[in-house]
Amino acid sequence: MSTTPPRHSSPPFKRPRLSSPSNSHSNRLTSSPLQPPRSSHTTTAGLNYPDRDRSPLRSQRPEYELAYTFKGHKGGVSSVKFSPDGKWIASCSADKTVKIWSAVTFTYEQTIQGHTAGINDVDWAPDSKVLASASDDKTIRLWDLQSGKQILVLTGHHNYVYSISFSPIGNTLASGSYDEALRVWDVRTGSCLRTLPAHSDPISGVHFNPDGTMIVSCSHDGLIRIWDTATGQCLKTLVEQDENAPVTGVRFSPNGKYLLAGTKDSAFRLWDYMRGKCLKTYLGHRNEKFSIFSTFVVGGGWVVGGSEDSDVFLWDVGTKEVVQTLVGHEDVVLGVSAHPKGGIIASCGLDGTMRVWIDKGKMRPRGRVKD
Amino acid sequence: MNLSLLDPFALAQEYPESLKYQLKSGHSTCIRFNWKGDLLASGRLDGVVVLFDMETRSLARILRGHVRQIQSLSWSSSGRYLLSASQDWLAVLWDLETGSRLRTVRFNSPVYIAELHPHDHLTFVASLFEDSPSLVSLHHPTKTAKHTLPSAPHRPASDSASEGEIDEKLAAQDSKQLTTATVFTANGAYIIAGTNKGWINIISTSTREVLSSTRLTNGCITYIRLTMSGRDMVVNANDRILRTLHVPPVLCHPHNSTPPTDITVSDLELEVEHKFSDVVNRLLWNHCAFSSTGDHLLASTYKNHDIYIWERSLGTLVKILEGPKEELGVVEWHPTPRPLVAAVGLETGLVFVWAKEADQRWSALAPDFEEVEENVEYIEREDEFDIHPKEEVKRRRMWAEDEPVDVFGMEGDGAHILYMS
């Protein structure tokens, strides 16, 4: 068993903020020893950096600004998720509650209670009507959004349930737990369809690919594994050879061709899982202790991730450049979520707040999303 | 999407090996996979239609609307609509998004087979018990337009008056022809109908006239099934022979393109490709189906427990699936490349599923390992054990990360295209 604390537990000491909000991006860029040196953050930096896929459109930077701060939770907020229809935001916390916020009017909607211990993760069913939450009380609970009532309790895990993911058609749910098993559940009956002894350390992340044929899981043992949904067999294992740092979260790219994984060596990596090759390493943030979420931002071509220095980082997917840092949180940022249509980012963290950032810049949609 | 990671040897396995599990909900009489293969519709003896989720193997939906045994089921290509036909003289079109009954059509006799138009869920063709087949259009929101289709074979006009007597005889015979099986071609422009006297009629959907007729056998034709591509078909008749035929290429023009106008009778000639029969036991075939690719044919046998699988192009028997100790009725092959076959037990009404589960590839669990057939002498690379400073290695690797990536677009996803086709 790893000594890593659960995602929501409060830190043993309050970490001083590493940088003042007045810091500019370029400061942070050059502060990383691994980033190639750059004169400025404009596109002329391409001189000493072979970024082939940069087009004039790409250089357009995001201009996210803090729009709302929600202070409802009485503990650290471990995860935040936009609903697939883009109308709601769900946040879950160490205070054993899930709170629903409107992503249209940006107001508080309701609090869902029932878990007997802190909650690690939430996920929306594809119809945006059902919500699942994974908790330290070893259960996963399914909730009806309309009534706020509990639909099902999925019991079976022997330890904290850490991460959950609905399948794209919403008939099954995958969960990863501290008991080192990956379970697949039938959402209609609540029965466990499969238990996969997937890893040798707590599982920190699970995610379905867009057509539901594969599940990816990651663990503190440093491995990322891809499973065939139909047979339950392992199809591929990925490992970062030199680092072998605990993996704290993983997800498929919107088109299902790549994986984005966060590791405790303060890096998010983009993997081509077919070739078993790491294509991009996103650096600049700090992640040594907590499980921090990262995701893709539609409409910009950004990767967004939290950081232990209480900022939210946005990287360009292709150039790995930090394009913006969102400053506002007062403690570790754990969860990030991007609006399915783009232009809005939600973040949450140990300071007990959930924050919404809106892109004030001219939005130009880049790339399609799978419906 | 997972195809590119799957073991190619497991994919090459084209037919299932052994009985894996069974699905139970009442007494099933007829089953049908949707086009994606994630749902299996099952019609029951008590008239209830249930949908099994093939992934969770549990019930996804229960549809109540019939009071007698379900005879046939047909999915729309989108997977949203399901047509069920029953011995209670009704055909019901279900909207599965809401689980509601969209339309109910009453006939004047029990329905044998009702099949939806492949591109229009508001049109279907039904073959009826001792009645003329019907082409039904539900385009009007309330009214149901039923068009009777002819059953009499198309006979070329005779050239001399002296044969009038024979013509009369034929006409008398033709009036006894009853259509027992109907199916749309892949583009929906034509209907292939089989009669109780062993004739196959090709009927135009638009003019509702018989374009050509071929006599395959003397026996009654009980079932016609097309491959997913629509280029081949299998005909089951009660003369104990399954026949595979090529659908005439003129009938296979793509949907939405204009059909060829100058079709001659010779274009529509049907030629039997293979005949499949059990020469030893003289078994009667209960039901038959094609594999997803159309390369294999399977059939359940009358008063026997086995399912036969043939390789279609060569006509050879490749596998006899053994399973439950009971006679099997309707058989279905999963519409994806997965080797999976489902069949209904006539006595118990259970749905039996045969599958082939690939073994775990151990190399998948360890990224550095590769499975080899025999020992290989390892030749190290020139620089394999060179020692570089860690920072230097890291920097080099970071600089090598210059590949363009597209995390949003779906273009060029070969595996995905393979899955869809």
Contacts between the chains, C-beta under 8 A, distances in Angstrom:
chain1	res1	chain2	res2	distance
A	34	B	394	6.4
A	34	B	395	7.0
A	34	B	398	5.8
A	35	B	398	7.9
A	36	B	398	7.4
A	36	B	399	7.0
A	49	B	402	8.0
A	50	B	399	7.6
A	50	B	402	4.5
A	51	B	402	6.5
A	52	B	402	6.4
A	52	B	404	5.8
A	53	B	404	3.3
A	53	B	405	7.6
A	167	B	55	7.8
A	169	B	38	7.1
A	171	B	53	5.4
A	171	B	55	6.1
A	171	B	56	5.7
A	171	B	60	7.1
A	172	B	55	6.2
A	172	B	56	6.0
A	186	B	53	7.9
A	186	B	56	4.0
A	186	B	58	5.4
A	187	B	56	8.0
A	188	B	53	7.4
A	188	B	56	6.8
A	188	B	58	5.7
A	188	B	59	7.4
A	188	B	60	7.0
A	189	B	56	7.5
A	189	B	58	5.3
A	191	B	58	7.6
A	193	B	55	7.9
A	193	B	56	5.8
A	193	B	57	7.9
A	209	B	1	5.7
A	209	B	2	7.4
A	210	B	1	7.0
A	211	B	1	4.5
A	211	B	2	8.0
A	211	B	416	7.5
A	211	B	419	7.8
A	213	B	1	5.2
A	213	B	2	3.9
A	214	B	1	6.8
A	214	B	2	4.7
A	214	B	5	7.4
A	225	B	365	7.7
A	226	B	5	6.6
A	228	B	2	5.8
A	228	B	5	7.7
A	228	B	6	7.1
A	229	B	2	7.6
A	229	B	55	7.0
A	230	B	55	7.3
A	230	B	338	7.0
A	231	B	357	5.7
A	231	B	358	6.4
A	233	B	358	6.9
A	233	B	360	5.0
A	233	B	361	7.5
A	233	B	364	7.4
A	234	B	360	6.6
A	234	B	361	7.9
A	234	B	364	4.8
A	234	B	365	5.3
A	235	B	2	6.6
A	235	B	5	4.2
A	235	B	6	6.9
A	235	B	364	5.5
A	236	B	5	5.6
A	236	B	364	5.6
A	236	B	367	7.8
A	237	B	364	6.3
A	237	B	365	5.5
A	237	B	366	6.2
A	237	B	367	4.9
A	238	B	367	6.2
A	239	B	367	5.3
A	242	B	390	7.4
A	242	B	393	7.3
A	242	B	394	7.8
A	253	B	407	3.7
A	253	B	408	7.4
A	254	B	407	6.2
A	254	B	408	5.1
A	255	B	406	7.1
A	255	B	407	6.2
A	255	B	408	5.8
A	255	B	409	5.9
A	255	B	410	5.2
A	255	B	413	7.2
A	256	B	1	5.3
A	257	B	406	7.8
A	257	B	407	7.2
A	257	B	413	7.1
A	258	B	405	6.5
A	258	B	407	5.5
A	270	B	405	6.5
A	270	B	407	7.5
A	273	B	5	7.7
A	274	B	4	6.0
A	274	B	5	7.1
A	276	B	367	5.6
A	278	B	401	7.5
A	279	B	401	6.0
A	279	B	403	5.4
A	279	B	405	5.8
A	280	B	401	5.2
A	280	B	405	6.7
A	281	B	397	7.9
A	281	B	398	6.2
A	281	B	401	6.3
A	296	B	407	5.7
A	296	B	408	7.5
A	298	B	408	6.8
A	301	B	407	7.7
A	301	B	408	7.4
A	317	B	405	6.1
A	317	B	407	5.7
A	318	B	404	6.0
A	318	B	405	6.0
A	320	B	401	6.8
A	366	B	408	7.6
A	367	B	406	7.0
A	367	B	407	7.5
A	367	B	408	3.1
A	367	B	409	5.7
A	368	B	408	6.0
A	368	B	409	6.1
A	368	B	410	7.1
A	369	B	408	6.4
A	370	B	410	6.6
